[in-house]
Amino acid sequence: MKDKFIPVIPPDKTVISIRIENELIASIDKLSEKQRMSRNEFIRQCIVFAIERLDESIDTK
């Protein structure tokens, strides 16, 4: 079959798994739907937003 679709993960992204409380997922789903984006993209943008604003003076060790 020459026209077979084979999904591929872009090389610059990695699939991960995290555990999140059901209530938080419900909030994320509501907000991502309101913004018309996938849950995954919404979470990714939230993480980027948080990292960019993280206080680097906090000792994480």
N, CA, C and O atoms as a Tripos MOL2 file, in Angstrom:
@<TRIPOS>MOLECULE
protein
  244   243    61     0     0
PROTEIN
NO_CHARGES

@<TRIPOS>ATOM
      1 N           0.8370   -1.1830    0.0000 N.3       1 MET1
      2 CA          0.0000    0.0000    0.0000 C.3       1 MET1
      3 C           0.8810    1.2450    0.0000 C.2       1 MET1
      4 O           1.5340    1.5240    1.0060 O.2       1 MET1
      5 N           0.9180    1.9720   -1.0510 N.am      2 LYS2
      6 CA          1.8210    3.1130   -1.1330 C.3       2 LYS2
      7 C           1.2950    4.3750   -0.4620 C.2       2 LYS2
      8 O           2.0830    5.2710   -0.1590 O.2       2 LYS2
      9 N          -0.0160    4.4770   -0.2170 N.am      3 ASP3
     10 CA         -0.5750    5.6740    0.4120 C.3       3 ASP3
     11 C          -0.9450    5.4310    1.8710 C.2       3 ASP3
     12 O          -1.9280    5.9860    2.3610 O.2       3 ASP3
     13 N          -0.1810    4.6250    2.5510 N.am      4 LYS4
     14 CA         -0.4660    4.2940    3.9430 C.3       4 LYS4
     15 C          -0.0420    5.4490    4.8480 C.2       4 LYS4
     16 O           1.0780    5.9520    4.7540 O.2       4 LYS4
     17 N          -0.9590    5.8610    5.7280 N.am      5 PHE5
     18 CA         -0.6700    6.9400    6.6760 C.3       5 PHE5
     19 C           0.0670    6.3720    7.8820 C.2       5 PHE5
     20 O          -0.3980    5.4270    8.5190 O.2       5 PHE5
     21 N           1.2120    6.9530    8.1840 N.am      6 ILE6
     22 CA          1.9820    6.5500    9.3570 C.3       6 ILE6
     23 C           2.2330    7.8030   10.1890 C.2       6 ILE6
     24 O           3.0630    8.6320    9.8150 O.2       6 ILE6
     25 N           1.5190    7.9570   11.3320 N.am      7 PRO7
     26 CA          1.7220    9.1380   12.1650 C.3       7 PRO7
     27 C           3.1290    9.1490   12.7640 C.2       7 PRO7
     28 O           3.6580    8.1150   13.1710 O.2       7 PRO7
     29 N           3.7120   10.3310   12.8050 N.am      8 VAL8
     30 CA          5.0690   10.4830   13.3210 C.3       8 VAL8
     31 C           5.0910   11.6400   14.3030 C.2       8 VAL8
     32 O           4.5280   12.7030   14.0400 O.2       8 VAL8
     33 N           5.7450   11.4260   15.4330 N.am      9 ILE9
     34 CA          5.9330   12.5040   16.4080 C.3       9 ILE9
     35 C           7.0630   13.3940   15.8960 C.2       9 ILE9
     36 O           8.1330   12.9000   15.5410 O.2       9 ILE9
     37 N           6.8240   14.7210   15.8550 N.am     10 PRO10
     38 CA          7.8960   15.6170   15.4060 C.3      10 PRO10
     39 C           9.1610   15.3980   16.2420 C.2      10 PRO10
     40 O           9.0710   15.1660   17.4480 O.2      10 PRO10
     41 N          10.3180   15.4670   15.6210 N.am     11 PRO11
     42 CA         11.5680   15.1460   16.3290 C.3      11 PRO11
     43 C          11.8990   16.0850   17.4860 C.2      11 PRO11
     44 O          12.6940   15.7270   18.3540 O.2      11 PRO11
     45 N          11.3120   17.2670   17.5160 N.am     12 ASP12
     46 CA         11.6570   18.2110   18.5730 C.3      12 ASP12
     47 C          10.6990   18.1260   19.7650 C.2      12 ASP12
     48 O          10.7350   18.9870   20.6450 O.2      12 ASP12
     49 N           9.8500   17.1070   19.8030 N.am     13 LYS13
     50 CA          8.9030   16.9380   20.9030 C.3      13 LYS13
     51 C           9.0010   15.5260   21.4470 C.2      13 LYS13
     52 O           9.3130   14.5850   20.7180 O.2      13 LYS13
     53 N           8.7280   15.3890   22.7480 N.am     14 THR14
     54 CA          8.7600   14.1030   23.4160 C.3      14 THR14
     55 C           7.4390   13.8730   24.1250 C.2      14 THR14
     56 O           6.9010   14.7850   24.7530 O.2      14 THR14
     57 N           6.9220   12.6760   24.0320 N.am     15 VAL15
     58 CA          5.6990   12.3180   24.7370 C.3      15 VAL15
     59 C           6.0530   12.0210   26.1860 C.2      15 VAL15
     60 O           6.9920   11.2760   26.4650 O.2      15 VAL15
     61 N           5.2790   12.6210   27.1220 N.am     16 ILE16
     62 CA          5.4800   12.3630   28.5430 C.3      16 ILE16
     63 C           4.1390   11.9970   29.1700 C.2      16 ILE16
     64 O           3.0850   12.1530   28.5530 O.2      16 ILE16
     65 N           4.1970   11.5150   30.3830 N.am     17 SER17
     66 CA          2.9890   11.1910   31.1280 C.3      17 SER17
     67 C           3.0950   11.8430   32.5040 C.2      17 SER17
     68 O           4.1230   11.7300   33.1710 O.2      17 SER17
     69 N           2.0270   12.5280   32.9290 N.am     18 ILE18
     70 CA          2.0010   13.1320   34.2570 C.3      18 ILE18
     71 C           0.6620   12.8240   34.9240 C.2      18 ILE18
     72 O          -0.3260   12.5250   34.2530 O.2      18 ILE18
     73 N           0.6470   12.9000   36.2330 N.am     19 ARG19
     74 CA         -0.5920   12.7000   36.9790 C.3      19 ARG19
     75 C          -1.0930   14.0580   37.4580 C.2      19 ARG19
     76 O          -0.3590   14.8170   38.0900 O.2      19 ARG19
     77 N          -2.3560   14.3510   37.1480 N.am     20 ILE20
     78 CA         -2.9700   15.6240   37.5210 C.3      20 ILE20
     79 C          -4.3460   15.3260   38.1110 C.2      20 ILE20
     80 O          -5.0730   14.4630   37.6180 O.2      20 ILE20
     81 N          -4.6900   16.0460   39.1670 N.am     21 GLU21
     82 CA         -5.9770   15.8520   39.8230 C.3      21 GLU21
     83 C          -7.1280   16.0620   38.8310 C.2      21 GLU21
     84 O          -7.0350   16.8900   37.9250 O.2      21 GLU21
     85 N          -8.2060   15.3030   39.0140 N.am     22 ASN22
     86 CA         -9.3670   15.3740   38.1290 C.3      22 ASN22
     87 C          -9.9460   16.7820   38.0450 C.2      22 ASN22
     88 O         -10.3500   17.2230   36.9690 O.2      22 ASN22
     89 N          -9.9910   17.4860   39.1680 N.am     23 GLU23
     90 CA        -10.5470   18.8400   39.1820 C.3      23 GLU23
     91 C          -9.7050   19.7870   38.3280 C.2      23 GLU23
     92 O         -10.2390   20.6560   37.6400 O.2      23 GLU23
     93 N          -8.3800   19.6080   38.3800 N.am     24 LEU24
     94 CA         -7.4870   20.4530   37.5890 C.3      24 LEU24
     95 C          -7.6440   20.1440   36.1010 C.2      24 LEU24
     96 O          -7.6340   21.0560   35.2740 O.2      24 LEU24
     97 N          -7.7880   18.8740   35.7600 N.am     25 ILE25
     98 CA         -8.0100   18.4970   34.3590 C.3      25 ILE25
     99 C          -9.3020   19.1180   33.8420 C.2      25 ILE25
    100 O          -9.3570   19.6050   32.7130 O.2      25 ILE25
    101 N         -10.3380   19.0980   34.6760 N.am     26 ALA26
    102 CA        -11.6140   19.6950   34.2650 C.3      26 ALA26
    103 C         -11.4340   21.1830   33.9730 C.2      26 ALA26
    104 O         -11.9730   21.6920   32.9900 O.2      26 ALA26
    105 N         -10.6790   21.8820   34.8240 N.am     27 SER27
    106 CA        -10.4160   23.3090   34.6040 C.3      27 SER27
    107 C          -9.6070   23.5310   33.3360 C.2      27 SER27
    108 O          -9.8990   24.4310   32.5490 O.2      27 SER27
    109 N          -8.5860   22.7000   33.1460 N.am     28 ILE28
    110 CA         -7.7460   22.8040   31.9470 C.3      28 ILE28
    111 C          -8.5850   22.5840   30.6940 C.2      28 ILE28
    112 O          -8.4610   23.3220   29.7170 O.2      28 ILE28
    113 N          -9.4430   21.5580   30.7310 N.am     29 ASP29
    114 CA        -10.2790   21.2640   29.5630 C.3      29 ASP29
    115 C         -11.2210   22.4190   29.2480 C.2      29 ASP29
    116 O         -11.4190   22.7720   28.0850 O.2      29 ASP29
    117 N         -11.7940   22.9960   30.2820 N.am     30 LYS30
    118 CA        -12.7180   24.1220   30.0840 C.3      30 LYS30
    119 C         -11.9800   25.3210   29.4800 C.2      30 LYS30
    120 O         -12.4680   25.9460   28.5380 O.2      30 LYS30
    121 N         -10.8120   25.6340   30.0250 N.am     31 LEU31
    122 CA        -10.0460   26.7830   29.5490 C.3      31 LEU31
    123 C          -9.4860   26.5560   28.1440 C.2      31 LEU31
    124 O          -9.5060   27.4640   27.3130 O.2      31 LEU31
    125 N          -8.9900   25.3560   27.8780 N.am     32 SER32
    126 CA         -8.4310   25.0910   26.5470 C.3      32 SER32
    127 C          -9.5270   25.1100   25.4870 C.2      32 SER32
    128 O          -9.3040   25.5730   24.3680 O.2      32 SER32
    129 N         -10.7070   24.6100   25.8360 N.am     33 GLU33
    130 CA        -11.8170   24.6570   24.8900 C.3      33 GLU33
    131 C         -12.2210   26.1020   24.6050 C.2      33 GLU33
    132 O         -12.5160   26.4610   23.4650 O.2      33 GLU33
    133 N         -12.2320   26.9190   25.6480 N.am     34 LYS34
    134 CA        -12.5750   28.3400   25.4870 C.3      34 LYS34
    135 C         -11.5830   29.0340   24.5510 C.2      34 LYS34
    136 O         -11.9560   29.9230   23.7840 O.2      34 LYS34
    137 N         -10.3170   28.6190   24.6230 N.am     35 GLN35
    138 CA         -9.2740   29.2060   23.7730 C.3      35 GLN35
    139 C          -9.1750   28.5170   22.4120 C.2      35 GLN35
    140 O          -8.3640   28.9030   21.5700 O.2      35 GLN35
    141 N         -10.0020   27.5010   22.2070 N.am     36 ARG36
    142 CA        -10.0150   26.7330   20.9590 C.3      36 ARG36
    143 C          -8.6560   26.1160   20.6330 C.2      36 ARG36
    144 O          -8.1560   26.2110   19.5120 O.2      36 ARG36
    145 N          -8.0780   25.4800   21.6520 N.am     37 MET37
    146 CA         -6.8210   24.7730   21.4400 C.3      37 MET37
    147 C          -6.8790   23.4360   22.1620 C.2      37 MET37
    148 O          -7.7250   23.2160   23.0290 O.2      37 MET37
    149 N          -5.9860   22.5690   21.8000 N.am     38 SER38
    150 CA         -5.9640   21.2510   22.4280 C.3      38 SER38
    151 C          -5.5030   21.3700   23.8760 C.2      38 SER38
    152 O          -4.8290   22.3260   24.2610 O.2      38 SER38
    153 N          -5.8840   20.3780   24.6590 N.am     39 ARG39
    154 CA         -5.4200   20.3130   26.0540 C.3      39 ARG39
    155 C          -3.8940   20.3190   26.0830 C.2      39 ARG39
    156 O          -3.2880   21.0260   26.8880 O.2      39 ARG39
    157 N          -3.2790   19.5330   25.2060 N.am     40 ASN40
    158 CA         -1.8300   19.4390   25.1680 C.3      40 ASN40
    159 C          -1.1780   20.8010   24.9220 C.2      40 ASN40
    160 O          -0.2500   21.1830   25.6340 O.2      40 ASN40
    161 N          -1.6630   21.5310   23.9160 N.am     41 GLU41
    162 CA         -1.0710   22.8380   23.5950 C.3      41 GLU41
    163 C          -1.3020   23.8340   24.7210 C.2      41 GLU41
    164 O          -0.4230   24.6420   25.0200 O.2      41 GLU41
    165 N          -2.4680   23.7870   25.3450 N.am     42 PHE42
    166 CA         -2.7580   24.6850   26.4660 C.3      42 PHE42
    167 C          -1.7860   24.4270   27.6170 C.2      42 PHE42
    168 O          -1.2100   25.3640   28.1700 O.2      42 PHE42
    169 N          -1.6060   23.1590   27.9750 N.am     43 ILE43
    170 CA         -0.6800   22.8070   29.0640 C.3      43 ILE43
    171 C           0.7420   23.2170   28.7100 C.2      43 ILE43
    172 O           1.4640   23.7510   29.5520 O.2      43 ILE43
    173 N           1.1510   22.9670   27.4540 N.am     44 ARG44
    174 CA          2.5080   23.3500   27.0260 C.3      44 ARG44
    175 C           2.7360   24.8450   27.1710 C.2      44 ARG44
    176 O           3.7810   25.2770   27.6580 O.2      44 ARG44
    177 N           1.7410   25.6420   26.7420 N.am     45 GLN45
    178 CA          1.8710   27.0960   26.8470 C.3      45 GLN45
    179 C           1.8810   27.5520   28.3030 C.2      45 GLN45
    180 O           2.5830   28.5040   28.6450 O.2      45 GLN45
    181 N           1.1200   26.8950   29.1570 N.am     46 CYS46
    182 CA          1.1310   27.2210   30.5870 C.3      46 CYS46
    183 C           2.5050   26.9440   31.2030 C.2      46 CYS46
    184 O           3.0050   27.7340   32.0050 O.2      46 CYS46
    185 N           3.1020   25.8250   30.8240 N.am     47 ILE47
    186 CA          4.4320   25.4820   31.3260 C.3      47 ILE47
    187 C           5.4670   26.5050   30.8730 C.2      47 ILE47
    188 O           6.2840   26.9600   31.6730 O.2      47 ILE47
    189 N           5.4360   26.8670   29.5890 N.am     48 VAL48
    190 CA          6.3680   27.8760   29.0670 C.3      48 VAL48
    191 C           6.1850   29.1950   29.8150 C.2      48 VAL48
    192 O           7.1640   29.8280   30.2100 O.2      48 VAL48
    193 N           4.9370   29.6060   30.0070 N.am     49 PHE49
    194 CA          4.6230   30.8470   30.7210 C.3      49 PHE49
    195 C           5.2110   30.8080   32.1320 C.2      49 PHE49
    196 O           5.8380   31.7730   32.5700 O.2      49 PHE49
    197 N           5.0130   29.7100   32.8340 N.am     50 ALA50
    198 CA          5.5140   29.5860   34.2060 C.3      50 ALA50
    199 C           7.0400   29.5970   34.2610 C.2      50 ALA50
    200 O           7.6270   30.2630   35.1140 O.2      50 ALA50
    201 N           7.6790   28.8650   33.3600 N.am     51 ILE51
    202 CA          9.1420   28.7990   33.3500 C.3      51 ILE51
    203 C           9.7520   30.1690   33.0600 C.2      51 ILE51
    204 O          10.7490   30.5480   33.6740 O.2      51 ILE51
    205 N           9.1620   30.9040   32.1340 N.am     52 GLU52
    206 CA          9.6830   32.2350   31.7950 C.3      52 GLU52
    207 C           9.5790   33.2060   32.9620 C.2      52 GLU52
    208 O          10.3260   34.1820   33.0240 O.2      52 GLU52
    209 N           8.6640   32.9490   33.8850 N.am     53 ARG53
    210 CA          8.4520   33.8590   35.0100 C.3      53 ARG53
    211 C           8.9610   33.3140   36.3360 C.2      53 ARG53
    212 O           8.7750   33.9420   37.3790 O.2      53 ARG53
    213 N           9.5960   32.1630   36.3030 N.am     54 LEU54
    214 CA         10.1130   31.5310   37.5120 C.3      54 LEU54
    215 C          11.1980   32.3960   38.1420 C.2      54 LEU54
    216 O          12.1030   32.8730   37.4580 O.2      54 LEU54
    217 N          11.0960   32.5880   39.4280 N.am     55 ASP55
    218 CA         12.0910   33.3700   40.1530 C.3      55 ASP55
    219 C          13.3570   32.5220   40.2810 C.2      55 ASP55
    220 O          13.3950   31.5560   41.0430 O.2      55 ASP55
    221 N          14.3760   32.8920   39.5350 N.am     56 GLU56
    222 CA         15.6090   32.1180   39.5100 C.3      56 GLU56
    223 C          16.4040   32.2000   40.8100 C.2      56 GLU56
    224 O          17.3550   31.4430   41.0080 O.2      56 GLU56
    225 N          16.0170   33.1170   41.6950 N.am     57 SER57
    226 CA         16.7380   33.2250   42.9630 C.3      57 SER57
    227 C          16.2920   32.1570   43.9610 C.2      57 SER57
    228 O          16.9050   32.0110   45.0180 O.2      57 SER57
    229 N          15.2450   31.4170   43.6460 N.am     58 ILE58
    230 CA         14.7640   30.3660   44.5290 C.3      58 ILE58
    231 C          15.7090   29.1780   44.4170 C.2      58 ILE58
    232 O          15.9980   28.7070   43.3180 O.2      58 ILE58
    233 N          16.1880   28.6980   45.5580 N.am     59 ASP59
    234 CA         17.0730   27.5390   45.5790 C.3      59 ASP59
    235 C          16.2140   26.2880   45.4960 C.2      59 ASP59
    236 O          15.4270   26.0060   46.4000 O.2      59 ASP59
    237 N          16.3680   25.5340   44.4030 N.am     60 THR60
    238 CA         15.5520   24.3480   44.2060 C.3      60 THR60
    239 C          16.2640   23.0830   44.6560 C.2      60 THR60
    240 O          15.7580   21.9860   44.4170 O.2      60 THR60
    241 N          17.4050   23.1980   45.2910 N.am     61 LYS61
    242 CA         18.1490   22.0050   45.7600 C.3      61 LYS61
    243 C          17.8340   21.7080   47.1970 C.2      61 LYS61
    244 O          18.3630   20.7490   47.7600 O.2      61 LYS61
@<TRIPOS>BOND
     1     1     2 1
     2     2     3 1
     3     3     4 2
     4     3     5 am
     5     5     6 1
     6     6     7 1
     7     7     8 2
     8     7     9 am
     9     9    10 1
    10    10    11 1
    11    11    12 2
    12    11    13 am
    13    13    14 1
    14    14    15 1
    15    15    16 2
    16    15    17 am
    17    17    18 1
    18    18    19 1
    19    19    20 2
    20    19    21 am
    21    21    22 1
    22    22    23 1
    23    23    24 2
    24    23    25 am
    25    25    26 1
    26    26    27 1
    27    27    28 2
    28    27    29 am
    29    29    30 1
    30    30    31 1
    31    31    32 2
    32    31    33 am
    33    33    34 1
    34    34    35 1
    35    35    36 2
    36    35    37 am
    37    37    38 1
    38    38    39 1
    39    39    40 2
    40    39    41 am
    41    41    42 1
    42    42    43 1
    43    43    44 2
    44    43    45 am
    45    45    46 1
    46    46    47 1
    47    47    48 2
    48    47    49 am
    49    49    50 1
    50    50    51 1
    51    51    52 2
    52    51    53 am
    53    53    54 1
    54    54    55 1
    55    55    56 2
    56    55    57 am
    57    57    58 1
    58    58    59 1
    59    59    60 2
    60    59    61 am
    61    61    62 1
    62    62    63 1
    63    63    64 2
    64    63    65 am
    65    65    66 1
    66    66    67 1
    67    67    68 2
    68    67    69 am
    69    69    70 1
    70    70    71 1
    71    71    72 2
    72    71    73 am
    73    73    74 1
    74    74    75 1
    75    75    76 2
    76    75    77 am
    77    77    78 1
    78    78    79 1
    79    79    80 2
    80    79    81 am
    81    81    82 1
    82    82    83 1
    83    83    84 2
    84    83    85 am
    85    85    86 1
    86    86    87 1
    87    87    88 2
    88    87    89 am
    89    89    90 1
    90    90    91 1
    91    91    92 2
    92    91    93 am
    93    93    94 1
    94    94    95 1
    95    95    96 2
    96    95    97 am
    97    97    98 1
    98    98    99 1
    99    99   100 2
   100    99   101 am
   101   101   102 1
   102   102   103 1
   103   103   104 2
   104   103   105 am
   105   105   106 1
   106   106   107 1
   107   107   108 2
   108   107   109 am
   109   109   110 1
   110   110   111 1
   111   111   112 2
   112   111   113 am
   113   113   114 1
   114   114   115 1
   115   115   116 2
   116   115   117 am
   117   117   118 1
   118   118   119 1
   119   119   120 2
   120   119   121 am
   121   121   122 1
   122   122   123 1
   123   123   124 2
   124   123   125 am
   125   125   126 1
   126   126   127 1
   127   127   128 2
   128   127   129 am
   129   129   130 1
   130   130   131 1
   131   131   132 2
   132   131   133 am
   133   133   134 1
   134   134   135 1
   135   135   136 2
   136   135   137 am
   137   137   138 1
   138   138   139 1
   139   139   140 2
   140   139   141 am
   141   141   142 1
   142   142   143 1
   143   143   144 2
   144   143   145 am
   145   145   146 1
   146   146   147 1
   147   147   148 2
   148   147   149 am
   149   149   150 1
   150   150   151 1
   151   151   152 2
   152   151   153 am
   153   153   154 1
   154   154   155 1
   155   155   156 2
   156   155   157 am
   157   157   158 1
   158   158   159 1
   159   159   160 2
   160   159   161 am
   161   161   162 1
   162   162   163 1
   163   163   164 2
   164   163   165 am
   165   165   166 1
   166   166   167 1
   167   167   168 2
   168   167   169 am
   169   169   170 1
   170   170   171 1
   171   171   172 2
   172   171   173 am
   173   173   174 1
   174   174   175 1
   175   175   176 2
   176   175   177 am
   177   177   178 1
   178   178   179 1
   179   179   180 2
   180   179   181 am
   181   181   182 1
   182   182   183 1
   183   183   184 2
   184   183   185 am
   185   185   186 1
   186   186   187 1
   187   187   188 2
   188   187   189 am
   189   189   190 1
   190   190   191 1
   191   191   192 2
   192   191   193 am
   193   193   194 1
   194   194   195 1
   195   195   196 2
   196   195   197 am
   197   197   198 1
   198   198   199 1
   199   199   200 2
   200   199   201 am
   201   201   202 1
   202   202   203 1
   203   203   204 2
   204   203   205 am
   205   205   206 1
   206   206   207 1
   207   207   208 2
   208   207   209 am
   209   209   210 1
   210   210   211 1
   211   211   212 2
   212   211   213 am
   213   213   214 1
   214   214   215 1
   215   215   216 2
   216   215   217 am
   217   217   218 1
   218   218   219 1
   219   219   220 2
   220   219   221 am
   221   221   222 1
   222   222   223 1
   223   223   224 2
   224   223   225 am
   225   225   226 1
   226   226   227 1
   227   227   228 2
   228   227   229 am
   229   229   230 1
   230   230   231 1
   231   231   232 2
   232   231   233 am
   233   233   234 1
   234   234   235 1
   235   235   236 2
   236   235   237 am
   237   237   238 1
   238   238   239 1
   239   239   240 2
   240   239   241 am
   241   241   242 1
   242   242   243 1
   243   243   244 2
@<TRIPOS>SUBSTRUCTURE
     1 MET1         2 RESIDUE 1 A MET
     2 LYS2         6 RESIDUE 1 A LYS
     3 ASP3        10 RESIDUE 1 A ASP
     4 LYS4        14 RESIDUE 1 A LYS
     5 PHE5        18 RESIDUE 1 A PHE
     6 ILE6        22 RESIDUE 1 A ILE
     7 PRO7        26 RESIDUE 1 A PRO
     8 VAL8        30 RESIDUE 1 A VAL
     9 ILE9        34 RESIDUE 1 A ILE
    10 PRO10       38 RESIDUE 1 A PRO
    11 PRO11       42 RESIDUE 1 A PRO
    12 ASP12       46 RESIDUE 1 A ASP
    13 LYS13       50 RESIDUE 1 A LYS
    14 THR14       54 RESIDUE 1 A THR
    15 VAL15       58 RESIDUE 1 A VAL
    16 ILE16       62 RESIDUE 1 A ILE
    17 SER17       66 RESIDUE 1 A SER
    18 ILE18       70 RESIDUE 1 A ILE
    19 ARG19       74 RESIDUE 1 A ARG
    20 ILE20       78 RESIDUE 1 A ILE
    21 GLU21       82 RESIDUE 1 A GLU
    22 ASN22       86 RESIDUE 1 A ASN
    23 GLU23       90 RESIDUE 1 A GLU
    24 LEU24       94 RESIDUE 1 A LEU
    25 ILE25       98 RESIDUE 1 A ILE
    26 ALA26      102 RESIDUE 1 A ALA
    27 SER27      106 RESIDUE 1 A SER
    28 ILE28      110 RESIDUE 1 A ILE
    29 ASP29      114 RESIDUE 1 A ASP
    30 LYS30      118 RESIDUE 1 A LYS
    31 LEU31      122 RESIDUE 1 A LEU
    32 SER32      126 RESIDUE 1 A SER
    33 GLU33      130 RESIDUE 1 A GLU
    34 LYS34      134 RESIDUE 1 A LYS
    35 GLN35      138 RESIDUE 1 A GLN
    36 ARG36      142 RESIDUE 1 A ARG
    37 MET37      146 RESIDUE 1 A MET
    38 SER38      150 RESIDUE 1 A SER
    39 ARG39      154 RESIDUE 1 A ARG
    40 ASN40      158 RESIDUE 1 A ASN
    41 GLU41      162 RESIDUE 1 A GLU
    42 PHE42      166 RESIDUE 1 A PHE
    43 ILE43      170 RESIDUE 1 A ILE
    44 ARG44      174 RESIDUE 1 A ARG
    45 GLN45      178 RESIDUE 1 A GLN
    46 CYS46      182 RESIDUE 1 A CYS
    47 ILE47      186 RESIDUE 1 A ILE
    48 VAL48      190 RESIDUE 1 A VAL
    49 PHE49      194 RESIDUE 1 A PHE
    50 ALA50      198 RESIDUE 1 A ALA
    51 ILE51      202 RESIDUE 1 A ILE
    52 GLU52      206 RESIDUE 1 A GLU
    53 ARG53      210 RESIDUE 1 A ARG
    54 LEU54      214 RESIDUE 1 A LEU
    55 ASP55      218 RESIDUE 1 A ASP
    56 GLU56      222 RESIDUE 1 A GLU
    57 SER57      226 RESIDUE 1 A SER
    58 ILE58      230 RESIDUE 1 A ILE
    59 ASP59      234 RESIDUE 1 A ASP
    60 THR60      238 RESIDUE 1 A THR
    61 LYS61      242 RESIDUE 1 A LYS
